[in-house]
Amino acid sequence: MSALLRKSITDITRRKLRAALIIVGISISVLGLTAIFTANDTISRALAYSADRSTAPDIEIMVEQGSYNLAPILKKVANVKLLQVDSLFDSRWNINAAPGQADITIYGYADMQHVAISPFELTSGRYPQKGEIVLESGDASIQPVAIGNTITLNTSHSDVTLKVVGFTRTLGLTNPAVTGSAQGYVSNDTITLLGEKVANHIQVKAFNANSAKITQTINALTSVLMAHHVQVKDAHYDTDPIELSKRQLNGFVLATQVLAVGALVLTCFLIINIMSTLIAEQTKVIGTMKAIGGTRGKILRSYLFSVLIYGLLGTLIGIPLGAYAGYRLTLYQTANITLILGPYQLSWQSLLISLIAGVVVPLVAAIIPLWNGTSITVRDAISAYGVKVRRTEQVQSSRLGRILGLAPQTFWLGWRGMFRKPGRAWVTLAALVLAGIAFFSVQIATYSIQQYTLNFYAPYNYDVWATVRPQPKSTFDSALQSIPNVKRIERFGQQAFTTKWGVLQVKAFDADTQLYTHHILDGRWLQESDTQPLVLSDNVLARTGLHVGDTITLVDQQNKSTRWHIIGSLHDVSGPSGSLELIRKRGRR
């Protein structure tokens, strides 16, 4: 072993406390970077998974009683890319929280491990057998439930109890914590226990998702079904689901990236300060090594080897601790934004960044003070007595001292230490400012997402809703007003229309609604005397350039065009972020 190598190791082991502090400092930096980048990577992948509509159906058809044998025939219809026949059952789940029940949609598959449209992945547990069910991970936010528990579902004939054997997450599905509606998966044997007929749901992925083409495809599919004596109950094309605002979630991701960059910069400052202190302490040692023949390059490599050992030890400690801290940070942020996570894993990108931060960055940061420190001559190194103070600085300090004579000596010691090297002071100040900016960025983004989630359904004040076929309002009033504890009944409907800007989700309310709180920004709300009125959300105004007083043409699923008058605008965060949203008056039916 060479003398310089032995010196590198001796520098580490001779002062064990300082070496431990350096290793801890690097470990903390690596820990922070690993935690932030791992959490950022995990949340970003979960966001991409939840927003991925690539496997969502373009067309959904409900039939009275279909057959899996029809699938090969339906796949031959023009514009059909993928077709899947399964079972769908809408029910009510008995829960502890008021009002005592929650909506739940249950899908039944013959083979759960090969689902082509809207696939899901098992995050825990196993696939269900007869009398069992797997739930979406977010369903636990509606009713706390664990593997091995049972849930009770309402059916038309009786209540049915199913055993929970696993949890899933579904590609492109919004967290049930946001929508308030649960989702689960069962075998076809269990669907029959619920009293539903098998093969009543057809999902289609089209080659061309243009609304006109989709309408033609729906007509062709329904014609084939009717030709095979299959009654079609409903057929519609899919629109974007209600989901969390991507801008706010992207704001959180950006904030964590800023925090990660801040942690990396602070790591550089830490190494620079450590090596500057080490060089200042060993100035005479450097002079002695040069006096006995040591070259600048050899001395530099000796100190860099010490830094390499510090970095390797700090990285080995920081990465596993950072992975755990990233897991806890991910859980905390996921709880705030109600996002469903997949399997937690440390990506190779995060691992590479941690290795660079723990090993490469300390070496690069150490070069600056080491290069300056090893440039000293033998004479200057051996004769160094410390830091010199110019006479002018002494005079200025004495004058300032007489002016502020009441200040304690410890204050002046800190004051002179800060301004003796203004460059270092500014670097330290910049690091603190960057850390503060990153911290507040994360807090602001988190608070914004929390408020968005809390206010998602705030405009809606109903306690119970039911989906029925269109009926005159007088029929509802006479049938439901006599039920005890019914205070008010209102109608609601929604439908997707096509415009030159894309698909618009249109909601219909009674003009005198009290169960929907509307915050008008411009214009006015709906009135019974209006003809073809629309109230647009501010999202529509921003994306289309329309204004109150303009008209807009809507095309329905039957390719019929109508012109509507824009009479007002409002703000409603519950609208789909992937589509436009409008409000229209409920008809006089």
PEWO-V840734 format. One record per backbone hydrogen bond with DSSP energy under -0.5 kcal/mol. NH is the residue of the N-H (numbers start at 1). CO is the residue of the C=O. E is the energy in kcal/mol with one decimal. If there is no record, write none. Layout:
BEGIN
NH&CO&E, NH&CO&E
END
This chain:
BEGIN
6&2&-2.2, 7&3&-2.2, 8&4&-2.0, 9&5&-2.0, 10&6&-2.5, 11&7&-2.7, 12&8&-1.0, 13&9&-2.3, 14&10&-3.0, 15&11&-0.6, 16&14&-0.6, 19&15&-2.4, 20&16&-2.5, 21&17&-2.3, 22&18&-2.5, 23&19&-2.5, 24&20&-2.6, 25&21&-2.5, 26&22&-2.4, 27&23&-2.6, 28&24&-2.7, 29&25&-1.9, 30&26&-2.8, 31&27&-3.1, 32&28&-2.7, 33&29&-2.5, 34&30&-3.0, 35&31&-2.7, 36&32&-2.6, 37&33&-2.8, 38&34&-2.3, 39&35&-2.5, 40&36&-2.8, 41&37&-2.6, 42&38&-2.6, 43&39&-2.7, 44&40&-2.4, 45&41&-2.2, 46&42&-2.0, 47&43&-2.6, 48&44&-2.5, 49&45&-2.2, 50&46&-2.6, 51&47&-2.1, 52&48&-0.7, 52&49&-0.6, 53&51&-0.8, 56&53&-0.9, 58&204&-2.6, 59&204&-1.9, 60&236&-2.7, 61&202&-2.6, 62&234&-3.1, 63&200&-2.2, 64&231&-2.7, 66&199&-1.5, 70&67&-1.6, 71&68&-1.2, 74&70&-2.6, 75&71&-2.1, 76&73&-1.1, 77&74&-1.6, 80&77&-1.5, 81&79&-0.7, 81&205&-2.6, 82&205&-2.2, 84&203&-2.7, 86&84&-0.5, 86&201&-2.9, 87&108&-2.1, 89&106&-2.4, 91&104&-2.7, 92&154&-0.6, 93&102&-3.5, 94&92&-0.5, 94&152&-2.4, 95&100&-2.0, 100&97&-2.2, 102&93&-1.7, 104&91&-2.0, 105&182&-2.2, 106&89&-2.8, 107&184&-2.3, 108&87&-2.5, 109&186&-1.7, 114&111&-1.2, 116&114&-0.6, 118&55&-2.2, 121&169&-2.5, 123&121&-0.6, 123&167&-2.2, 124&167&-1.5, 126&165&-2.2, 132&129&-1.9, 133&163&-2.5, 134&185&-2.1, 135&166&-2.0, 136&183&-2.2, 137&168&-2.6, 139&136&-1.7, 140&137&-1.1, 141&138&-1.6, 142&139&-1.3, 143&139&-1.8, 148&164&-3.0, 149&146&-2.3, 151&162&-2.6, 153&160&-3.0, 154&92&-2.6, 155&158&-0.9, 160&153&-2.7, 162&151&-2.6, 163&131&-1.9, 164&149&-3.1, 165&133&-2.3, 165&163&-0.5, 166&133&-0.6, 167&124&-2.1, 168&135&-2.3, 169&121&-1.7, 171&119&-2.2, 172&49&-2.3, 173&170&-2.0, 178&175&-2.1, 179&175&-1.5, 180&176&-2.8, 182&103&-2.8, 184&105&-2.3, 185&134&-2.6, 186&107&-2.7, 188&109&-0.8, 190&187&-0.6, 191&187&-1.6, 192&188&-1.5, 193&189&-1.0, 194&190&-1.5, 195&192&-1.1, 196&191&-1.9, 201&86&-2.2, 202&61&-2.7, 203&84&-2.8, 204&59&-2.5, 205&82&-2.7, 206&204&-0.5, 207&79&-1.6, 209&207&-0.5, 214&210&-3.1, 215&211&-2.2, 216&212&-1.8, 217&213&-2.3, 218&214&-2.6, 219&215&-2.2, 220&216&-2.2, 221&217&-2.5, 222&218&-2.7, 223&219&-1.8, 224&220&-1.8, 225&221&-2.3, 226&222&-2.6, 227&223&-2.0, 228&224&-1.1, 228&225&-0.6, 229&226&-1.8, 230&225&-2.5, 231&229&-0.6, 233&62&-2.6, 233&231&-0.6, 234&62&-1.8, 236&60&-2.2, 238&58&-2.0, 249&245&-2.0, 250&246&-3.1, 251&247&-1.5, 252&248&-1.6, 253&249&-2.1, 254&250&-2.6, 255&251&-2.2, 256&252&-2.3, 257&253&-1.8, 258&254&-2.2, 259&255&-2.3, 260&256&-2.1, 261&257&-2.4, 262&258&-2.4, 263&259&-2.2, 264&260&-2.0, 265&261&-2.4, 266&262&-2.4, 267&263&-1.7, 268&264&-1.8, 269&265&-2.2, 270&266&-2.3, 271&267&-2.2, 272&268&-2.5, 273&269&-2.5, 274&270&-2.3, 275&271&-2.8, 276&272&-2.3, 277&273&-2.2, 278&274&-2.3, 279&275&-2.6, 280&276&-2.2, 281&277&-2.0, 282&278&-1.7, 283&280&-0.8, 286&282&-2.4, 287&283&-2.1, 288&284&-2.4, 289&285&-2.4, 290&286&-2.2, 291&287&-2.0, 292&288&-1.5, 293&290&-1.3, 294&289&-3.1, 299&295&-2.3, 300&296&-2.5, 301&297&-2.4, 302&298&-2.0, 303&299&-1.9, 304&300&-2.4, 305&301&-2.1, 306&302&-1.4, 307&303&-2.1, 308&304&-2.4, 309&305&-2.1, 310&306&-2.5, 311&307&-2.8, 312&308&-2.6, 313&309&-2.5, 314&310&-2.7, 315&311&-2.5, 316&312&-2.4, 317&313&-1.5, 318&314&-2.6, 319&315&-2.5, 320&316&-0.6, 321&317&-1.2, 322&318&-2.9, 323&319&-2.4, 324&320&-1.7, 325&321&-2.6, 326&322&-2.8, 327&323&-1.6, 328&324&-2.2, 329&325&-2.6, 330&326&-2.4, 331&327&-2.1, 332&328&-2.1, 333&329&-2.5, 334&330&-2.5, 335&331&-1.9, 336&332&-1.2, 337&333&-1.8, 338&334&-0.9, 339&334&-1.2, 341&339&-0.5, 347&345&-0.8, 351&347&-2.1, 352&348&-2.5, 353&349&-2.3, 354&350&-2.1, 355&351&-2.2, 356&352&-2.4, 357&353&-2.6, 358&354&-2.4, 359&355&-2.3, 360&355&-0.9, 361&356&-3.3, 363&359&-1.3, 364&360&-2.6, 365&361&-3.1, 366&362&-2.0, 367&363&-0.9, 367&364&-0.6, 368&364&-0.7, 369&365&-0.7, 370&366&-2.1, 371&367&-3.0, 372&368&-2.0, 373&369&-2.7, 374&370&-2.7, 375&372&-0.7, 376&373&-1.0, 381&377&-2.4, 382&378&-2.3, 383&379&-2.0, 384&381&-0.7, 394&390&-1.6, 395&391&-2.4, 396&392&-2.5, 397&393&-2.5, 398&394&-2.3, 399&395&-2.3, 400&396&-2.4, 401&397&-2.3, 402&398&-2.0, 403&399&-1.8, 404&400&-2.4, 405&402&-0.8, 407&404&-1.3, 411&408&-0.5, 412&408&-1.4, 413&409&-2.4, 414&410&-2.0, 415&411&-2.5, 416&412&-2.7, 417&413&-1.9, 418&414&-1.6, 419&415&-1.8, 420&416&-1.5, 422&419&-0.6, 425&421&-1.8, 426&422&-2.7, 427&423&-2.1, 428&424&-2.5, 429&425&-2.5, 430&426&-2.6, 431&427&-2.1, 432&428&-2.2, 433&429&-2.5, 434&430&-2.6, 435&431&-2.3, 436&432&-2.3, 437&433&-2.6, 438&434&-2.5, 439&435&-2.4, 440&436&-2.5, 441&437&-2.2, 442&438&-2.0, 443&439&-2.1, 444&440&-2.7, 445&441&-2.4, 446&442&-2.5, 447&443&-2.5, 448&444&-2.5, 449&445&-2.1, 450&446&-2.4, 451&447&-2.6, 452&448&-2.2, 453&449&-2.5, 454&450&-2.5, 455&451&-2.1, 456&453&-1.0, 458&455&-0.6, 460&457&-1.3, 461&459&-0.5, 461&515&-3.1, 468&466&-0.6, 475&472&-0.9, 476&472&-1.2, 477&473&-2.5, 478&474&-2.3, 479&475&-1.7, 480&476&-2.7, 481&477&-2.0, 483&480&-1.7, 486&483&-1.3, 487&485&-0.7, 493&508&-1.6, 495&506&-2.2, 497&504&-2.7, 498&555&-2.6, 499&502&-2.1, 502&499&-1.1, 504&497&-3.1, 505&580&-3.3, 506&495&-2.9, 506&504&-0.7, 507&582&-2.3, 508&493&-3.5, 509&584&-1.8, 510&491&-0.6, 513&510&-1.6, 517&459&-3.0, 518&516&-0.6, 520&518&-0.8, 521&569&-3.0, 522&569&-1.4, 524&567&-1.8, 530&527&-1.6, 532&530&-0.5, 534&565&-2.2, 535&583&-3.7, 536&534&-0.5, 536&568&-2.4, 537&581&-1.5, 538&570&-2.2, 540&537&-0.8, 541&537&-1.6, 542&538&-2.1, 543&539&-1.6, 544&540&-2.1, 545&541&-1.8, 549&566&-2.4, 550&547&-2.1, 552&564&-2.1, 554&552&-0.5, 554&562&-2.8, 555&498&-1.9, 556&560&-2.2, 559&556&-1.8, 562&554&-2.2, 564&552&-2.7, 565&532&-3.0, 566&550&-2.7, 567&534&-2.7, 567&565&-0.7, 568&534&-0.9, 569&522&-2.5, 570&536&-2.0, 571&519&-1.2, 575&572&-1.1, 579&576&-0.6, 580&503&-1.6, 582&505&-1.9, 583&535&-2.9, 584&507&-2.9, 585&533&-0.8, 586&509&-3.5, 589&587&-1.4
END
